[in-house]
Amino acid sequence: MASRLLANLIVMGSTIVGRAVLQAYRQALANASKSGVAQETVQNIRRASKVMAEPEARQILGVAEHSSWEEILQKYNGLFEQNAKNGSFYLQSKVHRAKECLEAVYQKKGPGNMDVRSVGIYHGRTDF
């Protein structure tokens, strides 16, 4: 009986809090659109969601412009594993985004700059 009452209170409380948050969010959007803040916020979000720049990616991984793809993968694997052990998901994601950025750069430069087998290993394929 007490557990049922407690469960009902939790459900009702979360429903009330959820509705209040939704109403506050809608009011904040209405206020922002009146003052023009909404458009500025959308522009800032678009700017922030762009792909990482190559110099930033190289700085994160600690590689030079003339580094080979194998060196980049070694740095990536070391930093990724180190951050996986220490529990820093933010740094781990930055390292991953840096590797993605440099992977795109090396693919644009041509197939000779990138070892296909090393990319396949990263993606779980070893059937080369």
C-alpha positions, -999 to +999 in steps of 0.1 A: +000+000+000+027+025+010+048+016-021+018+022-044+012+056-027+049+065-031+049+054-067+018+076-074+034+106-057+065+102-078+046+099-110+024+129-102+054+149-091+074+142-122+044+150-144+039+184-126+076+192-129+077+182-165+047+204-174+062+233-155+095+229-174+078+227-207+057+258-200+088+277-189+106+267-220+077+278-243+076+311-224+114+316-228+111+309-265+083+334-269+103+361-250+134+353-270+116+356-303+101+390-293+135+404-285+154+388-314+176+367-292+163+335-308+179+342-342+212+350-326+211+318-306+203+297-337+233+314-355+256+306-325+244+270-325+251+267-362+286+281-358+294+258-328+282+227-346+306+231-376+333+206-381+366+211-363+393+230-381+424+212-392+449+233-370+428+226-339+426+189-348+464+187-352+469+206-319+446+182-300+464+151-314+498+167-312+508+160-348+525+182-373+513+189-408+538+165-424+528+136-400+519+103-416+485+087-412+500+059-391+515+085-366+481+102-364+464+068-357+490+060-330+484+094-313+447+090-316+447+054-301+469+065-272+449+096-263+415+078-268+425+049-246+440+072-220+408+093-218+387+061-218+405+049-187+404+082-169+367+087-176+369+121-195+342+117-221+346+153-232+383+149-240+377+115-256+351+131-279+374+160-288+401+134-297+377+115-318+365+146-336+401+156-343+408+122-358+376+125-380+387+159-392+422+147-401+408+116-417+387+138-440+418+160-448+439+130-457+412+114-478+410+147-498+447+147-503+446+114-521+446+077-515+484+075-513+484+094-480+462+070-461+466+033-455+432+017-462+440-012-438+444+012-408+410+028-415+394-006-418+408-017-385+393+014-369+359+006-384+361-030-372+370-045-405+401-066-408+392-086-439+417-070-463 
